[in-house]
Amino acid sequence: MTSRAFLALGAAALLTAAAAGSARAENAKLDVKPGLWEITYTGTSNGKIPLPPDVAANLTPEQRQRIEAAQQAQLDEMKKPHTAKMCLTPQQVAEGFRIGPGNQAGCKDSVMSSTPNAMHLREECTATSPPRTVDVSYQAPDRQTVMSTLHVVVGSGPQAMVMDRTMHGKWLAADCGDVKPTGPAQ
């Protein structure tokens, strides 16, 4: 997994998972309001991002050191609380939630459970290098509040990187103003 892909997974997973609808039948649906949302997320990370063996084999010690330093800076940044605004369209709410873009080779997306007020989604990528598992649970106690936990394991065994994130989202307004929708269903 590249540093950019890792950042997208870690920093934006809680934001874009809510906004990334698709027409697939297995998408889970939460009963939330479309419009402008404020999302606050925090988390922890342990370990380091495993490099695919073919990449690691071709790195000089200096390149490996630079990559590891950049990865550590990214992990440190992800541990800080962040707040962002996002726009969730009526179409995105209607199409449902999912973890990633879907149909990624070597990955399987599953809806473990789903009600209008709670859901648990899982993405398992066993044929990717490194393998990863992503679990996301959402709770929507009302249409204007969403809470979520994210658990990601990249790699396996003692070299695995584990990331846990929590998110709290609150609906601000029906009009998104200058905030543009995220994800494919815009």
C-alpha angles and dihedrals in degrees: 000000000000122000089249092051090047092052090048090051096044106034099033105028093093091047101042097037087067093047103038105094127171138177094252113128094227095064113124120228129214121196099239134139121259116232139065117352132184112216124195118187137176134173154159132241130196127190126009135281107274115232118223108257093242090054095044092050092059098048124103116225089255093052091048090050092051092048093048092049091050091048092050091051089052092049091049091051092049090057091064120089113258131191125197139164122234135183117227113193125212087245091056092050090049094047094050140224133299138164104240144357092290130227093057110160111256094015132106123197117204136183101219093183136347137186129153088264104036141023142173119207128185133193117192119189107183098154095053127092108265101020117230142189124202123191120185125182122188131192122190107185088178136001092267100049132063127177124186144180124204125196118185128181116188116187125358141265123008092335093060121119114223123198127184123186135179125201135192119192129187127188113239107177145340090242115069093201110193094349110107123215118261126221135027099302101073 
